[in-house]
């Protein structure tokens, strides 16, 4: 085992001292949010809510939590493991999802796909392609229980994670192993997808957390980042039942993807921006 970056903690170490050491180690590693990371990791190690770190004057780091917290900080600072993977969970809209390296960590910008689908007519059949942890499919079923929701993925490991999330949350989502729309029944009126869209040449621009720990197959998509989007649109072209298609995309891809959608008969195309003002989701409709 690698040595702890925070050094030995005495039994009964005050929370403030434990946090200060962890923040120093995590910041020195180049992580963007060292204070938040340290607080989340310490709360998890102690089995308490994060708020209790600041309101419970009697709280200290003692017993097994000492070694657990040291290991968490080592994984975050030395290995640059994402906090969500260390905690084994991530919040997405109203849900708490189990997450691990079998699938991408759900991001806030992906919530746009759910928001687009919330306006669908009652009872429609919706397919979430590349479902990963099941975040989009499960959140949509949670907020629109009238919809028939299916999540698909080429990775059986990711589908196992999604299925476990659905079972734990008690949400009736169907799961399907498929490569995009290949072999998928032509029965869905709406398709949502967060496909791989990072150009291969952008690898060096990604944080170590992403490159080292998240599944590359769910990230990279050829020279221009459209290696999954192009065949998906070609497959959707022949599916007259599909009236809505919403795709998450990378920065700068909106114009090209919008043109590709129009070329496969989605006459009404618009984009939705994320909180950073980046055109993040392209939505196509057929009348």
Secondary structure as UniProt FT lines:
FT   TURN            5..6
FT   TURN            11..12
FT   STRAND          13..14
FT   HELIX           15..28
FT   TURN            29..30
FT   TURN            32..33
FT   HELIX           34..46
FT   TURN            50..51
FT   HELIX           52..55
FT   TURN            57..58
FT   STRAND          60..61
FT   HELIX           64..77
FT   HELIX           83..87
FT   STRAND          89..92
FT   TURN            93..94
FT   STRAND          95..98
FT   TURN            101..102
FT   HELIX           108..110
FT   HELIX           111..117
FT   TURN            118..119
FT   TURN            122..123
FT   STRAND          125..129
FT   TURN            132..134
FT   HELIX           135..143
FT   TURN            145..146
FT   STRAND          148..153
FT   HELIX           156..169
FT   STRAND          174..177
FT   TURN            180..181
FT   STRAND          190..193
FT   HELIX           200..205
FT   HELIX           208..213
FT   HELIX           216..218
FT   TURN            222..224
FT   TURN            227..228
FT   HELIX           229..237
FT   TURN            240..241
FT   STRAND          244..248
FT   TURN            251..252
FT   HELIX           254..263
FT   TURN            264..265
FT   STRAND          268..273
FT   TURN            275..276
FT   STRAND          279..285
//
